[in-house]
Amino acid sequence: MDQTGTDQILASKWDIPFVILAAARAAFGDLPLWAKAIVLGLIGSLAVWTAATWLRERRRRVGRGSTDGRAVR
């Protein structure tokens, strides 16, 4: 076979989420239910905190803008 000289592999857009879910399943699969609940709660709390912080900063930036609601650049 002819070789093109590239070592690149084409991947679909679902490869990375699949690998992340497979790794999480392998890492947390043997944990008891209460431990899974704690991990899920911590991850959920982090997601809510990040969203709230982003929204608060966005509102603060937009609030300094013009009166028609558009941000000043």
Contacts in CASP RR format, 6 or more apart in sequence:
PFRMAT RR
TARGET T0000
AUTHOR 0000-0000-0000
METHOD contacts of the structure
MODEL  1
MDQTGTDQILASKWDIPFVILAAARAAFGDLPLWAKAIVLGLIGSLAVWT
AATWLRERRRRVGRGSTDGRAVR
28 35 0 8 1.000
28 36 0 8 1.000
28 39 0 8 1.000
29 36 0 8 1.000
31 39 0 8 1.000
61 71 0 8 1.000
62 69 0 8 1.000
62 70 0 8 1.000
62 71 0 8 1.000
63 69 0 8 1.000
64 72 0 8 1.000
65 71 0 8 1.000
65 72 0 8 1.000
66 72 0 8 1.000
END
